[in-house]
Amino acid sequence: MEVNKQNTGNKGKTFPLPPKKKNTAWKRWVKFIWIGFFALVLGISGVFFAVSQGFIGEMPDVKELENPDIYVASQIYSSDGVLLGKFEKEKTQPIIYKDLPPYLIYALQAKEDERFKEHSGIDLQSVARAIVYGGGRGGGSTITQQLAKLLFTGNASQNRVERAFQKLKEWVVAVSLEKRYTKEEIITLYFNKFDFLFNANGIEMASKVYFNKKTSELTLPEAATFVAMLENPRKNNPYRNPEKAKIRRDVVLDQMLKTGYIDQATFDKAAATPITVDFHPISNITEGYSSYYKFYLRKEIDKYLDDYEKETGKKLNLYKDGLKIYVTLDSKMQKYAEESIREHLTDLQKRFDAEQRGRKNWPFYFLNDKQVNDLMLQAMRRTGRYKLLKADNMPEDSIMMEFKKPIKMSRFTWAGEEEVEMSPWDSIRWHKKVAQAGLMSVVPGSGEIKAWVGGIDWQHFQYDHIKQGKRQVGSTFKPFVYATAIMKLGMTPCSVVSNASFNKGTYHVPGRGGMLTLKDALAHSQNPVALRLAEMTGTQSVIQTARDLGVTEDISTSLPMALGASDITIYEMVGAYSTFANYGNYNKPEMIWRIEDANSRVIKEVNVEPKEVMNPMYAYTMIELMKGVAQFGTASGELGRKGISKDIEIAGKTGTTQNNSDGWFMGIVPKLATGAWVGWEDRATHFYGTGEGQGAKMALPIWAIFMKKVWADKSLKISPDDKFVKPSEWKDGCSNLKGLGSGYGDDGGLQTIDEIKNPQSVESNGPKNSGKKEENVNENLNTGDDIDFNNK
């Protein structure tokens, strides 16, 4: 019963359940989300801070942001005080906002940045769209970002990581610009800074170039054309590609219609208007000849400014800090050099064109159809046009179709640039037939460069033939061989060497027989003599002589090196020859005399340190040898035809390479050493015969015309009556030089005249067998002419 009572007592009561566990997982997720959010914000802020402070690549400073248009050009002054040129960012004619026609502004906003008036430099909506659609529905850059890119960060990299960092830089600069400028000022800056090609920097210059009018006079279709060019000024160019330009112009007009800037009737009228260009190109004084020496000069200045920054911690900008660069160039000599090249090549080109007329594979010799096509393809792939099309992922066959399609373009002629309609493919071939040249002139005693003409026209041929280009030097290398023989063997201009055919294994170079003095052999550029001298001295000794004379390019150790098989620059060849006229002291050719900042404080003063290479007697012996070239050798005939008397003291050497691909003349007078080269872009382009293709015909006339102009200008104080100064020990020119030493501290390893007359008895350091390739190439050699064996 007790039990029942207890049970009854519990009736209606509920036993307590275990306590429920609280669900706190969502709180942890919320916490992680907030932490992630703050980390993201801090991370983005940190990245932007790092970018803005220049920790991730260089950024412009505040002054540049506040004054992006203030650039003071650096000026180049010649040794005779003439302003030769400037290093400046660009040539433009800035305009103000009120001069921009409304249609131009509306077109820009409609096509490039619909919400321009609403954002502060970055349009997040456009960025999100670009990310989602991968740029398929337009990019995310605002007008301000595009201005930032033009002003500061340059062109976009193809590397994705670099491109991402560049985009961050654009954002940072864009925000800074928005803080400092009004929207109207940003639009004005953008139009003033954009490069519309053909030297049309800025909208005002572009309006004159393409439509021959002021910006304020542009019509709606013309304004839309310029906005289309902002997308790609080359592809959408109304002069070069009018069909493509019209398609993209109409896209701009359609966008203006969609955004309500124009109505349907206005759109229809504008879209029906054909593109009519009134093309008036503007010549750019930075192009032409001057750009070649400026190309080298800029590299030298950059090196000195880098050194200055390391020493002082101060960074100078060549294009905006108003530096004064004093160069060694003489304005008159530079002008005479430019004129000389133009005068001679105008005539040479006519003869070459006459030879090429009617030839299927013009302007190439000894190439079959496949080789010509391969060479053309290589040239095509080096062009900027090809690289742009390739960057747009255009298939190779489509690119070829683009290159075979005729368009309007300008091409080089010696009568002046002409506007034609031809395909880019044909343009490449046309320009390959144009003769190229280079000339450099140096004062031997100081190393000062007085004239530098690296090419014939910078706009069409942006390749410097003085220091950038390297070509086979042919017989102009032989003086290095003769100088080595004089120093190492104690030979004189009267020493004799066999001119019989040179045979070594299967290597055969025909000769005319007999014994020749060194002066006669060099004057007539006899190949067997040069080979025997190189064999007697050893090719390593010849290379060492060339090195001491400033030649740094690769030189083969095989015997054909004696005939000029190596590729060397005009710059190094002229520097080497100058040593002979400077009593055996080598001066590195220099163009810069002094660099000053805007306040005339000296940044760099260049001092040339002469290097003793050979005894003055040896150097003068080489002068005596090379006088024979001008008096009665390979240069005498052409010098006479150019009206240069044999009484003028000239030490020189002609040079012609295999198949007449290169023509050289190195000429020294007592106060000036000058080298001239003539050839073509491809070595397969050349005159067929030696009569026209030899150095005496191709390059020597440039030297002769140049020197006649220099002699005629009395202010230059270089006279045809000047004489080389003989060393006091000099007697009759044929005295034995034994005992003088080589200039390197030894006795030169002198040999007897019997050993010299019988070179077969001398142990050779040359090749035992140069191989079949050398033998076959040499079959084309014409004995006794200034033609050299050049095995590549």
C-alpha positions, 0 to 999 in steps of 0.5 A, a space after each residue: 500500500 505504501 508503494 501505491 501511495 508513492 505512485 499515486 503521489 507521483 501521478 501527474 508529475 514530469 521527470 526532468 529531461 537532460 538540459 538542451 545543448 545551445 547551438 553556437 556554431 552560427 556565432 563562430 561562422 559569423 565571427 569568421 565572416 567578420 574576421 575575413 571581411 576585416 582581413 580583406 579590407 585591411 589586405 586591400 588597404 595594405 595593397 593600395 598603400 603599398 602601391 601608392 608608396 611605390 613599394 610595388 613598382 615605381 609610382 609618380 610623386 605628388 608633384 607629377 600628379 599635380 603638374 603632369 604637363 610640366 616637362 622641361 626638355 633636355 637640350 643637346 648642344 654641339 661642340 660649336 655651340 649649336 642646339 642640335 636637338 632636344 629630349 622631350 616627351 612629345 610635341 603637342 598643341 594643348 587646348 582647353 575644355 571650351 574648345 572641345 566640341 560637345 559631340 566629342 565629349 558626348 562620344 567619349 562618355 558614351 563609348 568609354 565611361 557612361 558613369 564618368 560624372 558619377 564615380 571618383 576614378 573607379 567604376 566598380 560596376 564596370 569592374 564587376 562586369 569586366 570580371 564576370 564576362 572576362 572583358 567580353 562586354 567592355 573593359 572596366 577602365 574609366 576615362 580617369 584610369 585611361 588618363 592615368 595609364 597615358 600619363 604614368 604607368 605606360 602600356 599594359 604588360 602581357 603578363 597577367 601578374 604584372 598586368 594586375 599590379 599595373 591595374 592597381 597602379 592605375 586605380 591609385 593614380 586615377 583616385 589621385 587625379 580625381 582629387 586634384 582635377 575637375 571632370 572637365 580638366 580630366 577630359 581635356 588632359 586625356 584628349 591632349 595626351 593621346 597619341 593619334 599616330 603620324 606625330 598627331 599628339 593630342 586632339 588638336 594635332 590630330 584634327 589638323 593631320 586627319 581633317 585639316 581643321 581645328 578641333 572646335 570645327 569637328 563634325 559629329 562623324 569626325 568626333 566619333 572617328 577620333 573616339 573610335 581611335 582611342 580604342 586602337 589608333 592603328 586598327 581604327 585609323 581613318 587614313 590607313 584603314 578607312 573601312 575598319 575605322 567606319 565600322 568602329 565609328 558607327 559603333 560609337 554613334 550607336 552607343 551615343 544613340 543608346 545613351 540618349 546623346 543623339 536621336 535616331 535622325 542624327 544617328 542615321 545622318 552621321 552613320 551615312 556619312 563616309 569617312 573623308 580624310 584630308 591628310 596633312 602629315 606633320 614632319 617631326 624634327 626628331 626623326 631623320 638622321 638626328 635620331 640615330 645619334 640621339 638613340 646612342 646618346 640617350 643610352 650613354 646619358 642614362 648610364 651616367 644618370 644612373 651613376 649620379 643617382 647611386 652617388 647622390 641619391 638624386 634621380 634626374 629625368 632626361 625628359 622633364 628636368 631640363 638637362 643641358 647635354 654638351 656633345 662633341 659632334 660638330 654641327 657642320 660636320 654632321 650636316 656634311 656627313 648627312 648630305 654626303 650619304 644622301 648625295 651618293 646613295 641617291 645615285 647608287 640606288 638608281 644604278 641598283 634599281 636598274 640592275 634589279 628591273 625585271 628580276 623575279 626574286 628582286 632584290 635578292 641574289 642566289 636565293 630560291 623561291 622558298 628562301 625568299 619567302 622564308 626571309 620575307 616571313 621573318 621580316 613580317 614577324 618582326 613588324 609592329 603590325 604583326 605583333 599587334 595582330 598576334 596579340 589579338 590572337 588572330 590566326 596566322 593565315 588571317 594575319 597573312 591576308 591582312 599583310 597581303 591587303 593593299 592599304 594607304 601608307 607612306 614609303 621611303 624614296 630618295 626623292 622624298 617620302 611618298 604616299 601610296 596604296 600597297 600591301 604591307 607585304 609589298 612594302 617590306 620588300 620595297 624597303 629591303 631594296 633600299 641601300 643603307 649606310 653609316 658614317 662616323 668621324 672621330 678626332 684621333 688625338 681626343 677620341 671626340 666623335 664629330 659626325 654620327 650618321 647611323 642610317 638614312 631615315 629613322 622613320 622607316 629604318 629604326 636601326 643604327 648602323 654605327 654601334 648597333 649594327 655589326 657587319 663583316 668588315 672585309 679587307 678593312 681588317 687587314 691592317 690589324 694583321 699587318 700591324 701585328 706582323 710589323 710588331 711581332 716580326 719586325 717587318 717594314 713597308 719594304 718587307 716582301 712576302 709571297 703572293 703565290 696561291 695560298 694552300 693549306 689542306 683543302 683550303 685554297 686561295 688563288 694568288 697572282 704569284 711573285 713577291 710583294 712588299 707589304 706596302 704593295 700587298 696592302 695597297 692592292 689588298 692581296 689575300 694570300 699575303 694577308 693569310 701568310 702574315 696571319 699564319 706567321 704571327 698566329 691568329 691569336 696575336 692578330 686578335 690581341 692586336 684588334 682587342 688592344 685597338 678597341 675591337 670587342 666583337 667575336 673574332 674567329 681563330 681560323 685563318 680566314 679571319 685575316 680576310 675580315 670574316 668577323 662582324 664588327 661595328 663602324 664605331 669600333 673600326 673607326 676607333 681602331 683606325 684612329 689609333 694609327 693616327 694618334 701615335 699608337 694611343 687608343 682613345 675610346 670614341 666619345 660623344 658626350 663632353 659634359 652634362 649639366 642640370 637645369 641650374 648649370 651644375 655639372 652632373 658628368 664631365 667625360 675625360 678620355 683616358 688614352 691607352 698606349 697600344 703600340 710604339 709610335 714608329 709602328 703606328 706611323 709605319 701603318 700610316 705609310 702602308 695605308 697611304 699606298 691604298 690612296 696613292 696607287 691602290 684600290 682607292 686611288 682610281 675612285 679618289 681621282 674620279 672624285 677630284 681628290 689629288 694624290 698630293 693629299 696625305 690620306 691613309 685608307 683601306 677599302 673593304 668588300 665582303 663575299 658577294 658584294 654584300 658590304 662595302 667599306 672605306 676607312 679613311 684617315 687624314 691627320 686630324 680626322 678618321 672617318 669610316 663609311 659603310 654601305 650595304 642592304 638590310 639583308 646580305 642576300 641583297 647586293 650588286 651582282 658584280 664587283 664593278 659596282 659592288 666593291 667598297 671603292 664604289 659603294 662606300 668610298 664616294 661618301 668619304 670623298 664627298 664628305 671630306 671635300 665639304 670639310 676641307 672647303 669649310 675653313 672654319 673647321 681648320 682641317 686642310 688638304 695640306 695637313 701632313 702626318 707627323 713623323 716620329 723623330 726616329 723615322 728615316 726612310 720608311 724601310 729601315 728595320 724596326 727590330 729592337 723597338 718591341 711590340 708595345 707589350 713589353 717584349 721584342 716581338 719575336 722577330 724572324 729572319 727575312 728568309 723565314 718571311 720569304 718562305 712562310 711554309 717553313 714557319 709553324 702555323 697557328 692557323 687551322 690544318 683544314 678549314 673544311 669543305 664549306 670554306 673551299 666551296 665559298 672560296 670558289 667565287 673569289 676573284 684574285 687580286 681584287 678587294 674581295 675577301 673570303 668570309 666564311 660564316 
